[in-house]
Amino acid sequence: MNEYLENIKLANTWAKAYYLGENSLASDAEYDALIKKIKEYEKENPDNISLKSPTQRVFPISQTLINDGFKKVAHIEKMYSMEDVFSEEELKAWIKRNKFENEDFFIEPKFDGASLNLLYENGELALALTRGDGEVGDDITINVMQIDSIPKKINYYHKIEIRGEILILKDDFLKLNELKLKNNENPFSNPRNAASGSLRLKEPNEVSKRNLQFYPHGIGYNELTYKTHSEAMEFVRSLGFNKDDFCKVVRANDLQTEYDFLQKERDKKPMMLDGFVLRVNDLSKCTDFTSKFPKFMAAYKFAAYEQITKLLAVNYQVGRTGVITPVGVLEPVNIDGAIVKSVTLHNYDEITRLELMINDNVSIIRSGDVIPKLTRVFKDRRNGSEIYIKKPSVCPSCGENLFYEDIMIKCVNLNCKAKMLNQLIYFASKKCLNIDGLGDKIIELLFNEGKISTFECIYELTAVDFIGLAGFADKKISNILNSIEKSKECELSSFINALGIEHIGEVAAKKIANEFAYEWYLKTEDEYLKIDGFGEQMAKSVVKFSAINKNLIEKFYKILNLKNTNIKSSDSLLGKIFVITGTLSKPRDYYEEIIIKNGGKTSSSVSKKTSYLLCGSDAGSKLSKAKELGILIINEEEFHKLYES
């Protein structure tokens, strides 16, 4: 019983932060697991259920805990929460329990945002309320009036409550957090809290800067006469509201297929999703409720992107340029089907900013194939076992004293083995010489066995060098040597990138090849400063590298059969600046290469200087910004016509 009451207290504390605060105190997965534990106790002990339990109310904290500063107003019709299901088995059980095997279901994405209720009277927005406890919410009308995605007038003059989710797009969330860090403020832990916090700002004009989006998903009080939910929502969206392209009507036996599809596609969406919503489409069958849930709808939750685990240690790795990167060793945790054991901490300043300590509970997120990221530290869970993380003073590989340069910590020892090993791995990688079969582990083995020690050693390897090494059969050796030979037919820009020049990456290497071709290493700092996007630091770096390594570059010119397809082919796009957004039929690099080859430039953000926005499907905030500034928006077909003409 005591554990049950403690769990209720903790769940209500987490819920308050989730619904009302700007930063959550637990991950969704942790909260869901805690609620599940509470439900299991209540199922076994129905006579001991506490009235304070989050299972007993729509909003799992009492109304008295709702933030002060906003007027409390009652909804005309109650706003319910939804029952959650987490697996195909639970979905089937839910359908069977409610006898929905032969029903049509309206499905749509479950956006990870904040619930909002909009009351329209005589065709005008009269009131905007948070969900609150389901019966009473906070009046945030003045803030909602600043949100462009919410119509202030609609072509319907009867009273109606339109309900939906207010959210912030991924791109806008990143920009918002960058601004917070720049102003020395704590960043938001996730887009959901950013959206919720934005609705509660005390300065309404600040709300308009956050580009919040509203997606309707239901109706409260209304005088409509539609027979299905899909018809009613089609009408609502015709009034000027956003609509996601996934919304559809399906049979019960198709629900799992649609769920699997959306879960695979969610990374492509411009906003965060945490599941999908299913509800019986026939409105005549949507009348039964429990005290908390409608019986005719449910939220089928996705696998969590975020998990909380413990930081066990911090190791320091030496990069190919000598930069020392701290890597956190984690208590292994399953995130979206992948076991995560480590996470990069970027630099020591990041450790200081987070006030991170060994044995801290930390939040880790992972989206698709994105590298796991540590987003926050739960300092309130500390118990005294935490250990301060010391700043490194010597290289973990060679033991030499380290050099401090702004936020970077470097090993400047030219003979440091860790640096050379990572340079060799980078040199052979896909974006550089692309030597298929010569992966990280094989390079490390050859390096440790003394078979290779420099870039050019790779092209001196023979079958004899592999004799006696475990796991190398004749066919494997032959494939590796063939790949090395094939890599000689290499792009000049890939070779420049492979050299690992500090501050010069793939895009900069293409610009160098485009501008100077094979004489790039003979150019001056002033000549490099004329290249678009090149600053003093980049120019100094490439000129210094070229001076030191002139003989090496010329030696490789004899080893490799370099080709240069980055030469400018026309001036058809001269002076034009392009921003690329959305999902296109080819990788973004394909379009950037065409733009640069034809004299144009690319930018990552839309501004008044932007000439064109090349736009694919699922475009986000960049499309909105382009429309706002009157920028020309073109599709792929129009783009090809533009440069071909």
C-alpha positions in Angstrom: 0.0 0.0 0.0 2.8 2.5 0.9 4.6 1.8 -2.4 1.3 2.3 -4.2 0.8 5.7 -2.6 4.4 6.7 -3.2 3.9 5.8 -6.9 0.8 8.0 -7.1 2.7 10.9 -5.5 5.5 10.5 -8.0 3.2 10.1 -11.0 1.3 13.3 -10.1 4.6 15.2 -9.7 5.7 14.0 -13.1 2.3 14.8 -14.6 2.4 18.3 -13.3 5.8 19.0 -14.9 4.6 17.3 -18.1 1.4 19.2 -18.5 2.3 22.6 -17.0 6.1 22.9 -16.9 8.6 23.7 -19.6 10.7 20.6 -18.8 9.5 17.1 -17.9 10.9 15.2 -15.0 10.6 11.7 -16.6 10.5 10.2 -20.1 7.2 9.1 -21.6 8.3 5.5 -21.2 9.0 5.9 -17.5 5.7 7.6 -16.9 3.8 4.9 -18.8 5.6 2.2 -16.8 4.7 3.9 -13.6 1.0 4.2 -14.5 1.0 0.5 -15.5 2.4 -0.4 -12.1 -0.4 1.7 -10.4 -3.1 0.1 -12.6 -1.8 -3.4 -11.7 -2.1 -2.7 -8.0 -5.6 -1.2 -8.4 -6.7 -4.3 -10.4 -5.6 -6.5 -7.5 -6.9 -4.2 -4.8 -10.1 -2.5 -6.1 -11.1 -1.5 -2.6 -7.9 0.5 -1.9 -8.0 2.8 -4.9 -6.9 6.3 -3.9 -9.0 9.3 -5.2 -5.6 11.0 -5.9 -4.6 8.3 -8.4 -4.0 9.5 -11.9 -6.2 6.7 -13.1 -9.2 8.4 -11.5 -9.1 11.7 -13.4 -8.6 12.9 -17.0 -5.8 15.3 -16.0 -3.7 13.4 -13.4 -3.3 16.3 -10.9 -6.0 18.2 -9.1 -7.3 21.5 -10.5 -5.7 23.4 -7.6 -2.3 22.6 -9.0 -2.9 24.3 -12.4 -0.6 27.2 -12.9 -1.8 30.5 -11.5 -2.0 33.6 -13.7 -4.7 32.4 -16.1 -8.4 32.7 -15.7 -10.2 29.3 -15.1 -13.1 28.6 -17.5 -15.3 25.5 -17.9 -15.4 23.6 -21.2 -19.0 23.2 -22.6 -18.3 19.5 -23.0 -15.8 17.6 -21.0 -12.4 16.9 -22.6 -11.4 13.2 -22.1 -8.1 11.5 -22.2 -7.5 8.3 -24.2 -6.8 4.7 -23.3 -3.3 3.7 -24.3 -2.3 0.4 -26.0 1.3 -0.5 -26.5 1.4 -3.7 -28.6 -0.6 -5.7 -31.3 -1.8 -8.1 -28.5 -3.2 -5.2 -26.5 -4.8 -3.7 -29.6 -6.5 -7.0 -30.4 -7.7 -7.3 -26.8 -9.1 -3.8 -26.9 -11.0 -4.5 -30.1 -12.4 -7.8 -28.8 -13.4 -6.3 -25.4 -15.4 -3.6 -27.1 -16.7 -5.8 -30.0 -15.3 -3.6 -32.7 -14.1 -6.5 -35.0 -16.3 -5.3 -37.9 -16.1 -1.6 -37.5 -14.5 1.1 -39.7 -11.9 3.2 -37.8 -10.8 6.8 -38.5 -7.0 6.9 -37.9 -4.5 9.8 -37.7 -1.1 10.5 -36.2 -0.9 11.2 -32.5 1.1 14.4 -32.3 3.3 15.0 -29.3 2.0 18.4 -28.4 -0.4 20.1 -26.0 -4.2 19.8 -26.1 -6.2 22.9 -26.9 -10.0 23.6 -27.1 -11.2 26.4 -29.4 -14.7 27.9 -29.0 -16.1 29.7 -32.1 -19.3 31.8 -31.9 -20.8 33.6 -34.9 -17.9 32.6 -37.0 -15.2 34.1 -34.7 -12.7 32.7 -32.2 -14.3 33.5 -28.9 -12.3 31.5 -26.4 -9.2 29.2 -26.3 -8.7 26.9 -23.3 -6.1 24.4 -22.2 -7.4 20.9 -21.4 -6.8 21.5 -17.6 -8.5 18.7 -15.6 -10.9 17.9 -18.5 -13.7 20.0 -17.1 -12.0 23.4 -16.4 -9.0 24.8 -18.4 -6.9 28.0 -18.5 -8.0 30.8 -20.7 -5.1 31.5 -23.0 -7.1 33.2 -25.8 -4.8 36.2 -25.9 -1.8 34.0 -26.7 -3.7 31.8 -29.2 -4.6 34.9 -31.1 -0.9 35.2 -32.0 -0.8 31.7 -33.7 -1.1 32.0 -37.5 -2.1 28.3 -38.0 -5.4 28.9 -36.0 -8.1 30.8 -38.0 -9.5 33.7 -36.1 -12.7 33.7 -38.3 -14.4 30.7 -39.9 -17.2 30.3 -42.5 -19.5 28.7 -40.0 -21.7 30.7 -37.6 -23.1 28.2 -35.1 -21.4 27.6 -31.8 -18.7 24.9 -32.0 -15.8 23.6 -29.9 -12.9 22.5 -32.1 -10.2 20.4 -30.3 -6.7 19.5 -31.3 -3.0 19.5 -30.6 -0.8 22.6 -30.6 2.8 21.6 -31.5 6.2 23.0 -32.6 7.9 21.6 -35.7 11.3 19.9 -35.3 13.2 22.6 -37.1 11.6 25.4 -35.1 12.3 23.5 -31.9 16.1 23.3 -32.7 16.2 27.0 -33.5 14.3 27.8 -30.2 16.8 25.8 -28.1 19.8 27.4 -30.0 18.4 30.8 -29.0 17.9 29.7 -25.4 21.5 28.5 -25.2 22.7 31.7 -26.8 20.9 33.6 -24.0 22.3 31.3 -21.3 18.9 29.9 -20.6 18.0 26.2 -20.0 16.8 24.6 -23.3 13.5 22.8 -23.5 13.7 19.0 -23.0 11.4 18.2 -25.9 9.1 19.8 -28.5 6.0 18.9 -26.4 7.2 21.0 -23.5 8.3 23.8 -25.8 4.7 24.0 -27.3 3.1 23.8 -23.8 5.4 26.4 -22.4 4.8 28.7 -25.3 1.1 28.8 -24.7 1.8 30.1 -21.2 4.1 32.9 -22.0 3.3 36.2 -20.3 4.2 38.2 -23.4 1.7 37.4 -26.2 4.0 38.9 -28.9 6.6 36.2 -28.0 4.2 33.5 -28.9 4.0 34.6 -32.6 7.8 34.1 -32.9 7.6 30.4 -32.2 5.6 29.3 -35.3 3.3 27.0 -33.4 1.1 24.7 -35.4 -2.5 23.5 -34.6 -3.9 20.2 -35.9 -7.6 19.6 -35.1 -8.5 16.0 -34.1 -12.0 16.3 -32.6 -15.1 18.3 -31.8 -16.7 19.1 -28.4 -20.0 21.0 -28.4 -21.5 21.3 -31.9 -24.7 21.4 -33.9 -23.4 19.5 -36.9 -25.4 16.6 -38.4 -22.7 14.4 -39.9 -23.0 10.7 -39.4 -19.2 9.9 -39.4 -16.2 11.4 -37.6 -14.3 11.5 -41.0 -17.0 13.7 -42.5 -17.1 16.0 -39.5 -13.3 16.4 -39.5 -13.2 17.0 -43.3 -15.7 19.8 -42.7 -13.6 21.3 -39.8 -10.4 21.2 -41.9 -12.2 22.9 -44.8 -12.6 25.9 -42.5 -8.9 26.6 -42.8 -7.2 24.2 -40.3 -4.2 22.0 -40.9 -4.6 18.4 -42.1 -2.1 15.7 -42.0 -1.9 13.5 -45.1 -2.1 10.3 -43.1 -5.7 10.7 -41.9 -7.9 7.9 -43.3 -10.6 5.4 -42.7 -9.7 1.7 -42.4 -11.1 -1.7 -41.3 -10.2 -3.2 -37.9 -8.0 -5.8 -39.4 -5.9 -3.2 -41.2 -5.0 -1.2 -38.1 -1.7 -3.0 -37.3 -0.5 -2.6 -41.0 -1.2 1.2 -40.8 0.5 1.5 -37.4 3.7 -0.3 -38.7 3.7 2.0 -41.8 3.4 5.2 -39.8 6.0 4.1 -37.3 8.5 3.6 -40.1 7.6 7.0 -41.7 7.6 9.1 -38.5 11.2 10.3 -38.9 10.1 12.0 -42.2 7.4 14.0 -40.5 8.3 17.6 -39.7 6.8 17.2 -36.2 7.2 14.6 -33.4 4.8 11.7 -33.3 4.3 9.3 -30.3 1.7 7.0 -31.8 -1.5 7.0 -33.8 -5.1 7.5 -32.7 -7.9 5.1 -33.7 -11.6 5.8 -33.2 -14.8 4.2 -34.4 -15.9 6.3 -37.4 -19.7 5.8 -37.0 -20.7 8.6 -34.6 -23.8 6.8 -33.5 -21.5 4.2 -31.8 -19.4 6.9 -30.1 -21.5 7.5 -27.0 -20.0 5.3 -24.3 -17.5 6.7 -21.8 -15.7 5.5 -18.6 -14.9 8.2 -16.0 -11.7 8.9 -17.8 -11.8 7.4 -21.4 -14.1 7.3 -24.3 -14.7 3.6 -25.0 -14.7 4.1 -28.8 -11.1 5.4 -29.2 -7.5 4.7 -28.2 -4.0 5.8 -28.6 -1.6 3.1 -30.0 1.8 4.3 -28.7 5.1 4.0 -30.6 8.2 2.5 -29.1 9.9 5.2 -27.0 12.6 7.4 -28.6 13.7 8.6 -25.2 14.8 6.5 -22.2 16.4 7.4 -18.9 19.5 5.5 -17.8 22.6 6.0 -15.7 26.0 7.5 -16.7 28.6 4.9 -15.5 31.8 6.6 -16.7 33.3 9.0 -19.1 36.1 8.0 -21.5 38.1 10.3 -23.8 38.6 9.6 -27.5 41.3 11.1 -29.8 39.9 12.2 -33.2 41.8 12.3 -36.5 42.6 16.0 -36.0 43.7 15.4 -32.4 40.5 16.8 -30.8 39.6 15.0 -27.6 36.0 14.0 -27.3 34.4 12.8 -24.1 32.2 9.7 -24.5 29.7 8.7 -21.8 29.5 5.1 -20.9 25.8 4.2 -20.1 24.0 1.5 -18.3 22.7 -0.3 -21.5 19.2 0.8 -22.5 16.9 -0.2 -25.4 15.7 2.7 -27.5 13.5 2.1 -30.5 14.9 -1.5 -30.8 18.6 -0.5 -30.5 20.7 -1.2 -27.4 22.5 2.0 -26.5 25.6 1.7 -24.4 27.4 5.0 -25.0 26.8 8.6 -26.0 29.0 11.4 -27.2 29.3 14.4 -24.8 30.8 16.6 -27.6 33.3 18.6 -25.4 34.1 19.3 -21.8 32.1 22.6 -21.9 29.0 20.5 -22.6 29.7 18.5 -19.4 30.1 21.7 -17.5 26.9 23.2 -19.0 24.9 20.1 -18.1 26.5 20.0 -14.6 26.9 16.3 -15.4 28.4 13.8 -12.9 29.2 10.1 -13.0 26.3 8.0 -11.6 23.7 10.7 -12.7 20.4 9.6 -14.2 20.3 11.0 -17.7 17.8 11.2 -20.6 18.9 9.7 -23.9 17.1 10.2 -27.2 17.5 8.4 -30.5 15.6 8.9 -33.7 15.9 6.3 -36.4 19.6 6.0 -37.3 20.5 9.2 -35.6 23.4 9.0 -33.1 22.1 8.8 -29.5 22.1 12.2 -27.7 22.1 13.0 -24.0 19.5 15.8 -23.5 19.3 16.4 -19.8 20.4 15.4 -16.3 18.0 14.6 -13.5 19.7 16.3 -10.6 16.7 15.8 -8.3 17.4 12.1 -8.3 21.0 12.4 -6.9 21.7 10.4 -3.8 25.3 11.3 -2.9 27.0 8.6 -5.0 27.8 11.0 -7.9 31.4 11.7 -8.9 32.8 14.9 -10.4 34.1 14.5 -14.0 37.7 15.9 -14.2 39.0 17.8 -17.2 41.6 15.8 -19.0 45.2 17.1 -19.0 47.1 14.4 -20.9 46.3 12.4 -24.1 44.6 9.1 -23.3 46.6 7.5 -26.3 50.1 8.9 -26.2 50.2 10.5 -22.7 51.4 13.9 -24.0 50.1 17.1 -22.4 47.0 18.5 -24.1 46.5 21.8 -25.7 43.4 24.0 -25.0 41.9 26.0 -27.8 38.6 27.7 -27.0 36.2 24.9 -26.2 38.4 22.3 -27.9 41.0 20.2 -26.2 43.6 18.8 -28.6 46.5 16.4 -28.7 49.2 18.1 -30.9 51.7 15.2 -30.9 52.3 14.4 -34.6 53.3 10.8 -33.6 50.1 10.1 -31.6 48.9 6.7 -32.9 45.2 7.3 -32.1 45.2 10.3 -34.4 46.8 8.5 -37.3 44.5 5.5 -36.9 41.4 7.6 -37.1 42.8 9.5 -40.1 43.3 6.2 -41.9 39.8 5.1 -41.1 38.4 8.4 -42.4 40.6 8.3 -45.5 39.1 4.9 -46.6 35.5 5.7 -45.6 32.5 6.0 -48.0 32.5 9.8 -48.3 36.3 9.8 -49.1 38.2 7.1 -51.0 35.3 4.7 -50.5 37.4 1.5 -50.2 34.8 -1.2 -49.9 35.8 -4.0 -47.5 38.4 -1.9 -45.7 36.3 -1.1 -42.7 37.3 0.3 -39.3 38.2 -3.0 -37.7 40.4 -4.2 -40.6 42.3 -0.9 -40.8 42.8 -1.0 -37.0 44.1 -4.6 -37.3 46.5 -3.7 -40.2 47.6 -0.6 -38.3 48.3 -2.5 -35.0 50.2 -5.2 -37.0 52.4 -2.5 -38.6 51.2 -3.2 -42.1 50.0 0.4 -42.6 51.1 3.6 -40.9 50.3 6.4 -43.5 47.7 7.0 -46.3 50.0 5.9 -49.1 50.7 2.6 -47.3 47.2 1.5 -48.2 48.2 1.5 -51.9 51.3 -0.5 -51.2 49.4 -3.5 -49.6 49.8 -6.9 -51.2 48.4 -10.3 -50.5 51.5 -11.2 -48.5 50.5 -8.5 -45.9 47.4 -10.5 -45.0 49.1 -13.9 -44.6 48.8 -15.1 -41.0 46.0 -12.6 -40.0 42.9 -14.3 -38.7 39.8 -14.3 -40.8 41.4 -13.5 -44.2 40.7 -16.1 -46.8 42.0 -15.8 -50.4 38.7 -14.4 -51.7 38.4 -11.8 -49.0 42.0 -10.6 -49.6 41.4 -10.5 -53.3 38.2 -8.4 -52.8 40.0 -5.9 -50.6 42.9 -5.5 -53.0 40.4 -5.0 -55.9 38.6 -2.4 -53.9 41.8 -0.5 -53.2 42.6 -0.6 -57.0 39.1 0.5 -57.9 39.3 3.5 -55.4 42.1 5.0 -57.6 39.3 6.2 -60.0 38.4 8.8 -57.5 36.7 12.3 -57.5 39.1 15.1 -56.8 36.7 16.5 -54.2 36.6 13.1 -52.4 40.4 13.0 -52.3 40.5 16.5 -50.8 37.9 15.5 -48.2 39.9 12.3 -47.4 43.0 14.3 -46.4 41.1 15.4 -43.3 42.0 19.1 -43.5 40.7 20.8 -40.4 37.5 22.8 -41.1 37.2 21.3 -44.6 34.4 18.8 -45.0 32.6 17.3 -48.0 30.8 20.4 -49.1 33.8 22.6 -48.8 35.9 20.1 -50.7 33.5 20.2 -53.6 33.7 24.0 -53.7 37.5 23.8 -53.8 37.4 21.3 -56.7 34.8 23.4 -58.4 36.8 26.6 -58.1 40.5 25.6 -58.4 40.5 22.0 -59.9 43.8 20.2 -59.6 45.8 23.3 -58.6 43.9 23.9 -55.4 46.9 23.2 -53.2 48.9 26.0 -54.8 46.4 28.8 -54.1 46.8 31.6 -51.6 44.7 32.6 -48.6 43.3 35.6 -50.4 42.1 33.4 -53.3 40.4 31.0 -50.9 38.6 33.9 -49.1 36.8 34.7 -52.4 35.0 31.3 -52.3 31.5 31.6 -51.1 31.2 30.5 -47.5 34.9 30.4 -46.8 36.0 32.4 -43.7 39.5 33.2 -42.5 39.8 30.1 -40.4 39.0 27.7 -43.3 41.3 29.6 -45.7 44.2 29.5 -43.3 43.7 25.8 -42.5 43.7 24.6 -46.2 46.7 26.9 -47.2 48.8 25.8 -44.1 48.0 22.1 -44.8 48.9 22.4 -48.5 52.2 24.0 -47.7 53.2 21.2 -45.3 51.8 18.4 -47.4 52.6 19.6 -51.0 54.9 16.5 -51.7 52.2 14.1 -50.3 49.5 15.6 -52.5 51.7 15.4 -55.6 52.6 11.8 -54.8 48.9 10.9 -54.7 48.4 12.6 -58.0 50.7 9.9 -59.4 49.0 7.1 -57.5 45.4 8.0 -58.2 43.5 8.6 -61.4 41.7 11.6 -60.2 38.7 13.0 -62.0 36.9 16.3 -61.4 33.2 16.4 -62.3 32.7 19.4 -60.0 33.8 21.9 -62.7 31.2 24.6 -63.3 29.1 23.6 -66.3 27.2 26.9 -66.8 26.2 30.2 -65.3 22.5 29.6 -65.6 22.0 29.9 -61.8 24.6 32.6 -61.3 23.8 34.8 -58.3 20.8 32.7 -57.3 20.5 31.4 -53.7 18.5 28.2 -53.1 17.1 26.7 -49.9 16.1 23.0 -50.1 13.4 21.6 -47.9 11.1 18.5 -47.6 11.4 15.0 -49.1 12.6 14.9 -52.7 13.1 12.0 -55.1 16.9 12.2 -54.8 19.3 13.0 -52.0 19.8 16.7 -51.2 23.5 16.5 -52.3 22.3 15.8 -55.8 20.5 19.2 -56.0 23.3 21.1 -54.2 25.8 19.8 -56.8 23.6 20.9 -59.7 23.2 24.4 -58.1 26.9 24.9 -57.5 27.9 23.5 -60.9 25.6 26.1 -62.6 26.9 29.1 -60.6 24.3 29.2 -57.8 24.6 29.0 -54.1 22.8 27.1 -51.3 21.7 28.2 -47.9 20.3 26.3 -44.9 17.8 29.0 -43.9 15.2 31.2 -45.7 15.8 34.9 -45.7 15.0 37.9 -47.9 18.2 37.1 -49.9 16.8 33.6 -50.9 16.0 33.4 -54.6 14.1 30.0 -54.6 12.8 27.5 -52.2 13.1 24.0 -53.7 10.3 22.2 -52.0 9.5 18.5 -51.6 6.7 16.8 -49.6 6.4 17.1 -45.8 8.0 20.6 -45.9 8.1 22.3 -42.6 8.8 25.8 -41.2 11.0 26.8 -44.2 7.9 26.6 -46.5 5.9 28.9 -44.1 8.8 31.3 -43.9 9.2 31.4 -47.7 5.4 32.1 -48.2 5.7 34.9 -45.5 8.6 36.6 -47.4 7.2 36.0 -50.9 10.0 33.8 -51.9 9.5 31.8 -55.2 8.6 28.2 -54.3 9.5 25.6 -57.0 9.2 21.8 -57.2 11.7 19.3 -58.8 10.3 19.7 -62.3 10.4 23.5 -62.2 14.0 23.3 -60.8 15.3 21.2 -63.7 13.6 23.5 -66.2 15.2 26.5 -64.4 18.8 25.4 -64.7 18.4 23.7 -68.1 17.1 26.9 -69.6 
